[in-house]
Amino acid sequence: MLKKPFFTALSLLILFSIPSSLYGAEVFEGVITAPAVKPGRFKGMGIYDMNCRPVEGGLLNCDGGIRTKEYGLINFNYTHDMRALPCINLGDRVEVEVLDGKGKARVVRLASRTLTRYHREGPVSVSVTLINPDALYSGEDLLFQVAMNTHTVDLEQYQMERLSFLRDARGRIFKAKAWESPRGGGHHLFGVLRFPGRDREGNPVLRKDDPFVEVLIGDVGGIRERVLKWKLPIETGI
């Protein structure tokens, strides 16, 4: 009769000993390769995602850049399943826990992801990240990093500059100007879509009172149209 209350109390003790930020969150495990860091916990924001390469078991090994108040920009090397846990991207709010003096670390992606949008329907998983949010209303070209991952489809067949469009809140559609810096191939493909920052009259495509902007990607992995939407304005920072 005494065992049930004991195990209930033990379960609650274990549950509440887990940091709240880890409960139900997306967790990455890896090593901080630069700069040197000390054990502890701090918050940061994703700055870059690069050097992603396939490793055994269908996983990816990537370098993620995270800006922190304590150490500035740190490089976090980690291995993950892209379809279940997309890469750390620009604008992701994260919590970093350094576990030892050699840089072993756990990074938790918090709920707020302001700059990256995901579309996981069909056999191809697609993530799109707004790279230059500071240029939204300036008339400069708008840049979006695209990552596509699959186990079954040859991604090199897609001409992304022909399949991708920008749509503003007034329904105007702008064709991509270019598909830049493509890397990877086969089942893992990364690159940057460049969209015009000005319309035919020379005015900035986006206005400060626009409530949203969308990127449309058509006919990838059997999905007729993928719509990825960003509510405006966008707040950045740690």
C-alpha positions in Angstrom: 0.0 0.0 0.0 2.9 2.3 0.6 4.6 1.7 -2.8 2.2 3.6 -5.0 2.5 7.0 -3.2 6.3 6.4 -3.1 6.6 5.9 -6.9 4.2 8.8 -7.6 6.4 11.1 -5.5 9.5 9.8 -7.2 8.0 10.4 -10.7 7.1 13.9 -9.8 10.6 14.5 -8.4 12.2 13.3 -11.7 9.7 15.3 -13.8 10.4 18.6 -11.9 14.2 18.0 -12.0 14.2 18.3 -15.8 14.7 21.9 -16.9 11.4 23.3 -18.1 13.0 24.4 -21.5 13.8 20.8 -22.3 10.3 19.4 -21.7 8.6 18.9 -25.1 11.2 20.9 -26.9 13.5 20.2 -29.9 16.9 19.1 -28.6 20.2 18.9 -30.5 23.3 17.2 -29.1 26.9 18.0 -30.3 30.1 19.9 -29.6 30.9 23.7 -29.5 34.0 23.8 -31.6 34.7 27.6 -31.2 35.3 29.6 -29.2 36.3 27.8 -25.9 33.3 27.7 -23.5 32.7 26.8 -19.9 30.0 24.6 -18.5 26.8 26.5 -18.0 23.5 27.5 -19.6 22.7 30.5 -21.7 20.4 31.7 -24.5 21.1 32.7 -28.0 19.9 33.0 -31.6 20.6 31.0 -34.7 22.8 32.9 -37.2 23.9 30.4 -39.8 23.5 26.8 -41.0 26.3 25.4 -43.1 28.6 22.5 -44.0 25.7 20.0 -43.8 26.8 16.6 -45.1 25.2 13.2 -45.1 26.6 10.6 -42.5 25.6 7.1 -41.7 22.0 6.2 -41.0 20.5 8.9 -43.2 21.6 11.6 -40.8 23.2 15.0 -41.4 26.2 16.5 -39.7 26.0 20.3 -39.6 27.6 23.4 -38.3 25.2 25.8 -36.7 26.2 29.4 -35.7 24.6 30.8 -32.6 25.0 34.3 -31.3 25.2 34.7 -27.5 25.7 37.5 -25.1 28.3 35.5 -23.1 30.6 34.3 -26.0 29.5 36.2 -29.1 29.2 33.9 -32.1 29.8 30.2 -31.3 30.0 27.3 -33.7 27.9 24.2 -32.7 28.7 20.9 -34.6 25.9 18.4 -34.4 24.3 15.4 -36.1 20.6 15.0 -36.6 17.7 13.5 -38.6 16.6 16.4 -40.9 13.1 15.1 -41.5 12.3 14.8 -37.7 14.5 17.7 -36.5 15.3 20.5 -39.1 18.6 22.3 -38.9 19.2 25.2 -36.6 18.5 28.3 -38.7 18.8 32.0 -38.8 16.4 33.5 -36.2 15.8 30.4 -34.1 15.7 31.2 -30.4 17.7 28.6 -28.6 19.0 27.7 -25.1 22.6 26.3 -25.0 23.7 24.0 -22.2 27.5 23.4 -22.1 28.0 20.0 -20.4 31.8 19.8 -19.9 35.1 21.7 -20.4 35.6 20.1 -23.9 32.5 21.8 -25.4 30.1 19.0 -25.3 26.7 20.7 -25.4 23.0 20.4 -25.7 21.0 23.0 -27.7 17.3 23.4 -27.2 15.2 25.2 -29.9 12.6 27.2 -28.1 9.1 27.7 -29.4 9.7 31.0 -31.2 11.1 30.5 -34.7 10.5 33.8 -36.4 12.5 33.5 -39.6 12.2 29.8 -40.7 9.1 28.1 -42.0 8.7 24.4 -42.7 6.6 22.4 -45.1 6.8 18.6 -44.5 4.0 17.2 -46.7 4.8 14.5 -49.2 8.2 12.8 -49.6 10.2 16.0 -49.5 10.7 18.1 -46.4 11.3 21.8 -47.1 12.5 24.6 -44.8 12.7 28.2 -45.9 14.6 30.9 -43.9 14.4 34.7 -44.5 18.1 35.6 -44.5 18.0 39.4 -44.6 15.0 40.7 -42.5 16.7 44.1 -42.2 16.1 44.6 -46.0 12.4 43.9 -46.0 11.3 47.5 -46.7 14.5 48.9 -48.2 14.1 47.9 -51.8 17.0 45.5 -51.6 16.6 42.0 -53.0 15.0 39.6 -50.6 17.0 36.4 -49.8 15.6 33.1 -48.6 17.7 30.0 -47.7 16.0 26.8 -48.8 16.8 23.3 -47.5 15.2 20.2 -49.1 15.6 16.7 -47.7 14.2 13.4 -48.8 14.9 9.7 -48.8 13.2 8.9 -52.2 13.3 11.9 -54.6 16.2 13.2 -56.8 16.2 16.8 -55.8 18.6 17.9 -58.6 15.8 17.7 -61.1 14.1 20.8 -59.8 14.9 24.3 -61.2 14.0 26.3 -58.1 14.3 29.7 -59.8 11.4 28.6 -62.1 9.3 27.0 -59.4 9.5 29.8 -56.7 7.6 33.0 -56.2 7.1 35.8 -53.7 3.5 37.0 -52.9 2.8 40.1 -51.0 -0.3 41.0 -48.9 -2.0 42.6 -52.0 -1.8 39.4 -54.0 1.1 40.5 -56.3 3.4 37.7 -57.3 7.1 38.1 -58.1 9.2 35.4 -59.8 12.5 34.5 -58.3 15.5 36.2 -59.8 18.0 33.5 -59.1 18.7 30.2 -57.3 22.2 30.9 -55.8 24.9 28.9 -54.1 23.3 25.5 -54.5 25.1 22.7 -52.6 24.5 19.1 -51.8 22.5 17.0 -54.3 20.5 13.8 -54.6 18.5 13.6 -51.4 19.8 16.8 -49.7 19.8 20.1 -51.5 20.5 23.6 -50.1 20.5 27.0 -51.8 19.4 30.6 -51.7 16.4 32.1 -53.5 16.8 35.7 -54.6 13.6 37.8 -55.1 13.3 41.4 -56.4 13.1 44.0 -53.6 11.4 46.5 -55.9 8.3 46.3 -58.2 8.1 47.6 -61.8 7.6 51.1 -60.7 10.7 51.1 -58.6 8.9 51.0 -55.3 9.9 48.6 -52.5 7.9 45.4 -52.9 6.9 45.4 -49.2 5.4 48.3 -47.2 5.7 48.7 -43.5 2.0 48.2 -43.0 1.9 44.9 -44.9 0.7 42.2 -42.5 2.5 39.3 -44.2 4.7 38.0 -47.0 4.7 34.5 -48.6 7.0 32.3 -50.6 5.3 29.9 -53.0 7.1 26.7 -54.2 5.4 24.7 -56.8 5.5 21.1 -57.9 8.3 19.7 -55.6 7.8 16.1 -54.4 4.3 15.8 -55.9 2.9 18.8 -53.9 1.3 21.2 -56.3 2.0 24.3 -54.2 3.7 24.9 -50.9 2.9 28.2 -49.2 5.3 29.5 -46.5 4.1 32.6 -44.7 5.8 35.2 -42.5 3.7 37.6 -40.4 5.0 41.1 -40.4 6.7 43.0 -38.8 9.4 40.5 -37.8 11.3 41.0 -34.6 14.9 39.8 -34.3 17.5 39.6 -31.6 18.4 37.3 -28.8 
